[in-house]
Amino acid sequence: MTANTKSGQRSAQRQGADAKRAGTTLLEAFDTLPADEKEVLTVAILAHAKAQGLPVDLIVRHALRQTSANSTPPLSASARVKELREWAESHPITTPLSDEAISRKSLYAERG
C-alpha cells in the first residue's frame, strides 16, 4: 500500500467522522434529493472521481464535509415566510410601466 493510498484512506475516515458529527450521513443527504437530481449528481460525481483518479466515496465525503461545514440550519416554514415578507417589503413600490413601454413594438424598436 502506498503512502498516498494510506493518506487518502485516513482522510476519508476523518471526513466520514466529520459528516457523522454534523448529523448527516451520505445516505441521508442523498435521500433528500429529487430523483432527477440524484441521477445528475451521480453522473457528475462518477465523472469527477474518474477525472481525479480518486475513489467515489472520497469525493462524496469531501463534498459533504464542505457543505455541512458551510451551511446554516434550515429555517422553519414560519421563518421562511417572515424572511420572504421582509425581503418583499424592502423593495420600493413603483409605478407600473405603461402598455406602450412594454409593447413588442417599443421593445424591438431599435432592431428595425
N, CA, C and O of each residue as an XYZ file, in Angstrom:
448
protein
N       0.858     -1.174      0.000
C       0.000      0.000      0.000
C       0.901      1.233      0.000
O       1.834      1.321      0.798
N       0.627      2.176     -0.882
C       1.471      3.363     -0.987
C       1.100      4.389      0.071
O       0.047      4.296      0.701
N       1.979      5.371      0.258
C       1.728      6.439      1.237
C       0.503      7.248      0.838
O      -0.277      7.662      1.695
N       0.331      7.476     -0.479
C      -0.834      8.235     -0.945
C      -2.135      7.506     -0.651
O      -3.131      8.131     -0.286
N      -2.129      6.190     -0.809
C      -3.328      5.401     -0.537
C      -3.673      5.456      0.944
O      -4.833      5.651      1.309
N      -2.654      5.283      1.807
C      -2.891      5.353      3.248
C      -3.395      6.726      3.652
O      -4.313      6.850      4.462
N      -2.781      7.764      3.075
C      -3.193      9.128      3.386
C      -4.629      9.373      2.939
O      -5.404     10.008      3.655
N      -4.984      8.875      1.766
C      -6.347      9.024      1.255
C      -7.362      8.312      2.121
O      -8.462      8.817      2.345
N      -6.989      7.125      2.614
C      -7.892      6.372      3.488
C      -8.096      7.085      4.814
O      -9.216      7.160      5.320
N      -6.999      7.614      5.384
C      -7.129      8.350      6.648
C      -7.980      9.599      6.451
O      -8.806      9.939      7.299
N      -7.774     10.271      5.338
C      -8.553     11.472      5.047
C     -10.027     11.131      4.892
O     -10.887     11.849      5.404
N     -10.325     10.051      4.196
C     -11.717      9.621      4.015
C     -12.346      9.262      5.353
O     -13.510      9.580      5.598
N     -11.590      8.605      6.215
C     -12.119      8.238      7.533
C     -12.415      9.484      8.361
O     -13.451      9.564      9.022
N     -11.500     10.459      8.324
C     -11.723     11.705      9.072
C     -12.947     12.439      8.523
O     -13.759     12.951      9.293
N     -13.080     12.491      7.214
C     -14.205     13.192      6.612
C     -15.514     12.494      6.931
O     -16.525     13.152      7.176
N     -15.506     11.177      6.930
C     -16.710     10.436      7.284
C     -17.107     10.709      8.728
O     -18.289     10.866      9.032
N     -16.120     10.766      9.617
C     -16.400     11.069     11.025
C     -16.929     12.485     11.167
O     -17.839     12.729     11.959
N     -16.361     13.436     10.399
C     -16.841     14.824     10.439
C     -18.292     14.908      9.999
O     -19.089     15.623     10.606
N     -18.636     14.182      8.947
C     -20.010     14.207      8.445
C     -20.969     13.624      9.474
O     -22.067     14.150      9.662
N     -20.575     12.556     10.138
C     -21.432     11.959     11.162
C     -21.613     12.901     12.343
O     -22.705     13.000     12.903
N     -20.525     13.603     12.728
C     -20.643     14.578     13.816
C     -21.590     15.701     13.428
O     -22.294     16.235     14.285
N     -21.618     16.063     12.175
C     -22.507     17.126     11.708
C     -23.954     16.652     11.658
O     -24.850     17.452     11.387
N     -24.201     15.370     11.913
C     -25.557     14.840     11.950
C     -26.086     14.442     10.582
O     -27.290     14.241     10.422
N     -25.232     14.327      9.619
C     -25.660     13.986      8.271
C     -24.845     12.810      7.765
O     -23.615     12.848      7.780
N     -25.516     11.788      7.327
C     -24.805     10.700      6.675
C     -24.948     10.891      5.176
O     -25.820     11.629      4.718
N     -24.102     10.232      4.422
C     -24.190     10.347      2.969
C     -25.562      9.923      2.467
O     -26.139     10.568      1.592
N     -26.074      8.848      3.018
C     -27.360      8.332      2.580
C     -28.482      9.315      2.894
O     -29.364      9.527      2.062
N     -28.462      9.922      4.092
C     -29.492     10.891      4.454
C     -29.475     12.090      3.512
O     -30.525     12.550      3.063
N     -28.272     12.596      3.214
C     -28.153     13.750      2.329
C     -28.645     13.405      0.923
O     -29.363     14.189      0.303
N     -28.265     12.255      0.433
C     -28.654     11.834     -0.912
C     -30.158     11.585     -0.998
O     -30.785     11.924     -2.001
N     -30.737     10.998      0.041
C     -32.161     10.671      0.038
C     -33.064     11.899      0.028
O     -34.245     11.786     -0.301
N     -32.542     13.053      0.378
C     -33.360     14.258      0.376
C     -33.522     14.849     -1.016
O     -34.346     15.742     -1.214
N     -32.750     14.367     -1.981
C     -32.806     14.919     -3.338
C     -33.927     14.296     -4.157
O     -34.266     13.128     -3.964
N     -34.511     15.082     -5.084
C     -35.466     14.504     -6.036
C     -34.745     13.509     -6.954
O     -33.529     13.591     -7.127
N     -35.484     12.587     -7.529
C     -34.895     11.507     -8.339
C     -34.057     12.033     -9.493
O     -32.976     11.505     -9.758
N     -34.535     13.067    -10.188
C     -33.769     13.575    -11.332
C     -32.452     14.202    -10.891
O     -31.448     14.098    -11.596
N     -32.448     14.853     -9.728
C     -31.213     15.437     -9.218
C     -30.251     14.359     -8.738
O     -29.035     14.519     -8.837
N     -30.796     13.259     -8.216
C     -29.940     12.144     -7.803
C     -29.172     11.607     -9.001
O     -27.974     11.336     -8.916
N     -29.872     11.457    -10.115
C     -29.235     10.917    -11.322
C     -28.152     11.861    -11.827
O     -27.050     11.421    -12.156
N     -28.453     13.151    -11.891
C     -27.481     14.134    -12.365
C     -26.272     14.165    -11.432
O     -25.131     14.201    -11.892
N     -26.520     14.151    -10.139
C     -25.434     14.183     -9.164
C     -24.570     12.928     -9.255
O     -23.345     13.009     -9.177
N     -25.199     11.784     -9.418
C     -24.451     10.530     -9.528
C     -23.520     10.548    -10.729
O     -22.351     10.178    -10.619
N     -24.033     10.976    -11.873
C     -23.212     11.038    -13.086
C     -22.052     12.017    -12.899
O     -20.920     11.723    -13.282
N     -22.336     13.174    -12.313
C     -21.294     14.181    -12.102
C     -20.219     13.685    -11.144
O     -19.029     13.902    -11.372
N     -20.635     13.028    -10.087
C     -19.671     12.511     -9.107
C     -18.790     11.444     -9.731
O     -17.575     11.444     -9.537
N     -19.398     10.534    -10.480
C     -18.610      9.475    -11.125
C     -17.598     10.065    -12.108
O     -16.448      9.629    -12.155
N     -18.027     11.054    -12.889
C     -17.124     11.679    -13.854
C     -15.988     12.411    -13.142
O     -14.833     12.333    -13.562
N     -16.317     13.118    -12.071
C     -15.295     13.853    -11.320
C     -14.297     12.891    -10.679
O     -13.089     13.125    -10.729
N     -14.791     11.827    -10.086
C     -13.911     10.847     -9.448
C     -12.978     10.212    -10.480
O     -11.790     10.015    -10.221
N     -13.526      9.897    -11.643
C     -12.704      9.288    -12.692
C     -11.638     10.272    -13.172
O     -10.483      9.893    -13.363
N     -12.024     11.530    -13.366
C     -11.081     12.541    -13.841
C      -9.972     12.794    -12.821
O      -8.827     13.044    -13.197
N     -10.312     12.728    -11.531
C      -9.334     12.964    -10.478
C      -8.542     11.716    -10.113
O      -7.511     11.798     -9.445
N      -9.029     10.559    -10.555
C      -8.363      9.313    -10.211
C      -8.511      8.961     -8.741
O      -7.637      8.328     -8.149
N      -9.645      9.386     -8.151
C      -9.891      9.145     -6.733
C     -11.127      8.284     -6.553
O     -11.981      8.236     -7.438
N     -11.235      7.597     -5.412
C     -12.434      6.796     -5.146
C     -13.660      7.707     -4.988
O     -13.557      8.821     -4.475
N     -14.795      7.222     -5.430
C     -16.041      7.987     -5.366
C     -16.375      8.380     -3.932
O     -16.784      9.513     -3.680
N     -16.204      7.456     -2.993
C     -16.569      7.779     -1.608
C     -15.736      8.922     -1.051
O     -16.236      9.703     -0.241
N     -14.488      9.040     -1.461
C     -13.653     10.141     -1.009
C     -14.168     11.472     -1.554
O     -14.212     12.465     -0.828
N     -14.554     11.494     -2.815
C     -15.103     12.703     -3.441
C     -16.382     13.121     -2.721
O     -16.551     14.295     -2.391
N     -17.277     12.179     -2.478
C     -18.565     12.484     -1.850
C     -18.361     12.962     -0.413
O     -18.976     13.942      0.009
N     -17.517     12.287      0.326
C     -17.286     12.697      1.714
C     -16.685     14.092      1.795
O     -17.056     14.889      2.657
N     -15.766     14.376      0.904
C     -15.158     15.703      0.891
C     -16.217     16.775      0.596
O     -16.258     17.808      1.265
N     -17.057     16.531     -0.391
C     -18.109     17.486     -0.738
C     -19.097     17.657      0.405
O     -19.517     18.774      0.707
N     -19.467     16.560      1.036
C     -20.408     16.623      2.147
C     -19.807     17.376      3.324
O     -20.492     18.156      3.984
N     -18.553     17.147      3.579
C     -17.880     17.840      4.686
C     -17.864     19.340      4.442
O     -18.141     20.123      5.351
N     -17.540     19.745      3.217
C     -17.517     21.169      2.903
C     -18.913     21.770      3.014
O     -19.074     22.871      3.540
N     -19.909     21.067      2.531
C     -21.276     21.569      2.558
C     -21.780     21.697      3.983
O     -22.358     22.724      4.341
N     -21.574     20.680      4.800
C     -22.091     20.726      6.165
C     -21.351     21.758      7.003
O     -21.930     22.333      7.926
N     -20.093     22.001      6.701
C     -19.335     22.994      7.462
C     -19.748     24.411      7.099
O     -19.663     25.312      7.935
N     -20.195     24.624      5.860
C     -20.524     25.968      5.387
C     -22.006     26.294      5.419
O     -22.383     27.440      5.178
N     -22.847     25.331      5.706
C     -24.281     25.578      5.613
C     -24.860     25.988      6.955
O     -24.308     25.701      8.017
N     -25.988     26.664      6.866
C     -26.708     27.045      8.076
C     -27.879     26.082      8.235
O     -28.325     25.487      7.254
N     -28.378     25.923      9.448
C     -29.506     25.019      9.642
C     -30.718     25.506      8.849
O     -30.892     26.713      8.680
N     -31.551     24.599      8.363
C     -32.720     25.012      7.591
C     -33.682     25.817      8.459
O     -33.809     25.575      9.660
N     -34.355     26.774      7.831
C     -35.330     27.606      8.536
C     -36.675     26.901      8.600
O     -37.013     26.092      7.737
N     -37.425     27.221      9.626
C     -38.788     26.701      9.721
C     -39.649     27.412      8.681
O     -39.242     28.428      8.119
N     -40.827     26.877      8.431
C     -41.724     27.475      7.438
C     -42.077     28.906      7.834
O     -42.081     29.796      6.984
N     -42.368     29.135      9.095
C     -42.740     30.489      9.523
C     -41.567     31.458      9.390
O     -41.766     32.629      9.068
N     -40.353     30.984      9.633
C     -39.174     31.837      9.478
C     -38.938     32.176      8.009
O     -38.555     33.299      7.682
N     -39.169     31.190      7.114
C     -39.026     31.459      5.678
C     -40.052     32.480      5.211
O     -39.731     33.372      4.425
N     -41.292     32.354      5.693
C     -42.343     33.303      5.331
C     -41.965     34.697      5.812
O     -42.112     35.676      5.080
N     -41.479     34.781      7.043
C     -41.078     36.075      7.609
C     -39.971     36.708      6.765
O     -40.040     37.894      6.440
N     -38.953     35.924      6.409
C     -37.853     36.446      5.601
C     -38.325     36.866      4.217
O     -37.874     37.888      3.700
N     -39.217     36.106      3.611
C     -39.737     36.461      2.295
C     -40.508     37.778      2.364
O     -40.348     38.642      1.502
N     -41.337     37.926      3.387
C     -42.107     39.175      3.534
C     -41.179     40.369      3.773
O     -41.384     41.442      3.206
N     -40.162     40.179      4.612
C     -39.198     41.251      4.851
C     -38.477     41.625      3.567
O     -38.262     42.806      3.292
N     -38.103     40.627      2.782
C     -37.427     40.884      1.510
C     -38.354     41.647      0.571
O     -37.928     42.615     -0.058
N     -39.605     41.231      0.467
C     -40.559     41.898     -0.421
C     -40.798     43.333      0.023
O     -40.875     44.237     -0.809
N     -40.917     43.547      1.320
C     -41.164     44.896      1.836
C     -39.943     45.805      1.691
O     -40.074     47.028      1.752
N     -38.772     45.226      1.504
C     -37.566     46.034      1.352
C     -37.462     46.676     -0.033
O     -36.619     47.547     -0.250
N     -38.300     46.256     -0.957
C     -38.290     46.805     -2.309
C     -39.263     47.979     -2.396
O     -40.338     47.943     -1.796
N     -38.891     49.006     -3.134
C     -39.782     50.157     -3.251
C     -41.018     49.818     -4.084
O     -40.974     48.982     -4.986
N     -42.095     50.478     -3.761
C     -43.318     50.341     -4.555
C     -43.203     51.358     -5.682
O     -43.074     52.556     -5.431
N     -43.247     50.894     -6.888
C     -43.068     51.780     -8.042
C     -44.320     51.777     -8.908
O     -45.182     50.906     -8.789
N     -44.395     52.760     -9.769
C     -45.498     52.853    -10.712
C     -45.290     51.816    -11.802
O     -44.192     51.713    -12.349
N     -46.315     51.048    -12.128
C     -46.166     50.060    -13.192
C     -45.859     50.720    -14.533
O     -46.242     51.866    -14.765
N     -45.180     50.009    -15.399
C     -44.902     50.525    -16.740
C     -46.183     50.578    -17.551
O     -47.100     49.785    -17.340
N     -46.236     51.513    -18.473
C     -47.418     51.644    -19.334
C     -47.434     50.513    -20.353
O     -46.427     49.837    -20.567
N     -48.586     50.318    -20.975
C     -48.698     49.297    -22.021
C     -47.744     49.612    -23.169
O     -47.152     48.706    -23.756
N     -47.600     50.878    -23.483
C     -46.697     51.286    -24.565
C     -45.252     50.928    -24.220
O     -44.500     50.469    -25.080
N     -44.873     51.136    -22.977
C     -43.491     50.886    -22.567
C     -43.112     49.410    -22.676
O     -41.950     49.075    -22.906
N     -44.094     48.538    -22.511
C     -43.775     47.107    -22.568
C     -44.298     46.425    -23.826
O     -44.323     45.198    -23.913
N     -44.712     47.228    -24.793
C     -45.214     46.638    -26.039
C     -44.062     46.056    -26.853
O     -42.920     46.500    -26.737
N     -44.365     45.091    -27.651
C     -43.351     44.453    -28.511
C     -42.697     45.493    -29.415
O     -41.488     45.463    -29.640
N     -43.515     46.415    -29.931
C     -43.000     47.445    -30.847
C     -41.928     48.276    -30.170
O     -40.886     48.540    -30.769
N     -42.163     48.698    -28.926
C     -41.171     49.545    -28.241
C     -39.969     48.721    -27.798
O     -38.855     49.244    -27.760
N     -40.161     47.464    -27.467
C     -39.045     46.629    -27.030
C     -38.053     46.354    -28.164
O     -36.842     46.305    -27.951
N     -38.594     46.178    -29.370
C     -37.749     45.820    -30.504
C     -37.573     46.974    -31.494
O     -37.144     46.744    -32.624
N     -37.892     48.201    -31.100
C     -37.824     49.359    -31.996
C     -36.403     49.571    -32.532
O     -36.225     49.968    -33.683
N     -35.405     49.308    -31.701
C     -34.020     49.532    -32.105
C     -33.534     48.502    -33.134
O     -32.547     48.743    -33.828
N     -34.197     47.398    -33.233
C     -33.757     46.333    -34.167
C     -34.299     46.538    -35.565
O     -33.823     45.912    -36.511
N     -35.267     47.385    -35.707
C     -35.768     47.709    -37.033
C     -36.866     46.903    -37.472
O     -37.367     47.093    -38.580
